[in-house]
């Protein structure tokens, strides 16, 4: 028959209590209390010194681990910083040489078409169909610019 662990713990605690009580009675009868106190203090001091040594070792190990991690993480952070600066400069260059000229060209072409329409007699009176067609062309231009910007971003992400 298997005795549960809880019962074993209770039996062990009762046996330990009986042994302690028996020792106290015997130590009192024979007058050993001064020797028991000396032994207890000596054991407590020895255990305290051992724990202090272990704690000192743990602090040194922790310090060594932190320094090792720092030595490994700092180059990674420096590389990340350089990559971020490169991506930032690439985005600025793509904007300066790709997006801005496209926008300037598109606005110049649109302005020139307006001037031409005024000069050649169509003036401001545009039909609703012409307005819709112009808006559709503007949307298509915006989509082309957006696609170019997305391609530039995907190329930047691919070069990392």
Long-range contacts (C-beta under 8 A, 24 or more apart in sequence): 83-160, 87-156, 87-160, 90-156, 91-152, 91-156, 94-149, 94-152, 94-156, 98-148, 98-149, 98-152, 99-145, 99-148, 99-149, 102-145, 102-148, 103-145, 106-141, 106-145, 110-138
